[in-house]
Amino acid sequence: MEYNTQRNQLLMPEYGRNIQQLVEHCKSLTSKGERNEMAMAIVEFMGQRNPHLRDEENYKHKLWDHLYILADYDLDVDAPYPFPTREEMAQKPNKMEYPSLDNDYKFYGKSILQLIDKAIELQEGDEKEALIEVIANNMKKSYNVYNKEHVQDEVIFRHLKELSDNRLDLTGIESLEKSRIYHSANKNKNQKNNPNKKRFHNQNKNRKR
């Protein structure tokens, strides 16, 4: 009886030993025509065994690359794509730069800073005021999630002024609950949760008449 520990190491375990053995048999064929035919059949079989790869871009190219890796980078066939080298596959991807936030309020995130910049660029008017209120409400949500505590609106207003270099100011509003955005959102929410409320009110109004 032959144990897996006595067999060759699987180069890509996700494909299993059967496909590994097919690749090794393909390498042993003396006729290049037969190797080409068998290599294409193996690639098709690999695609059937791993249907999730079909959702990826250039999945056929990836399957041929995997075939070459399974062959330990030693397979003489006419492939539709250039095979990768061992050195190319050993290369590590470039390190991704993580965006840094040069302030003490990193818990607000990069998107809030981008929205603040956008609001600063807008001309004075309803659109700018609405965007500022949206920013403040989202800042409050982010603060509460990160700090696990309730924050007073005046703290959010102060942070907004600091992050915008005093160019965005909501101190004219007593609280975010009295902002138009908050009031409009809750009004729509109540109407959605009570679709018959308005109809009941209208019916009572008609009865009084």
PELINZI-V43408 format. One line per field, one symbol per residue. ss: DSSP state (h for helix, s for strand, l for the rest). phi: phi as a letter, one per 40 degrees, with the letter a starting at -180 (. if undefined). psi: psi as a letter, one per 20 degrees, with the letter a starting at -180 (. if undefined). A space follows every 50 residues. Layout:
ss->???
phi->???
psi->???
This chain:
ss->lllhhhllllllhhhhhhhhhhhhhhhhlllhhhhhhhhhhhhhhhhhhl hhhhhlllhhhhhhhhhhhhlllllllllllllllhhhhhllllllllll lllllhhhlhhhhhhhhhhhhllllhhhhhhhhhhhhhhhhhhhhhhlll llhhhhhhhhhhhllllllllllllhhhlhhhhhhhhhhhhhhlllhhhh hhhhhhhhl
phi->.bcccccccccbdccgcccdcccccccccccccccccccccccccccccb cccccccfccccccccdccccfgaacbcccbccccccccccccccccccb bcacbcccgccccccccccccccdiccccccccccccccccccccccfac bccccccccccccbfgcbbbccccaccbcccccccccccccccbcccccc ccccccccc
psi->ppqhiirqpphnhiirhghghgghhghiphphghggghghhgggghhhhm hhhhiqplhgghghghghghjkknonrnqiqpqqrhhghipqqqpppppq omrjlhihrhhghhhghghhhqqpahgggghghggghhggggghggikqp qqhhgggghggghjljippjiipgrhijqhggggghghghhghmhighhh ghghghhh.
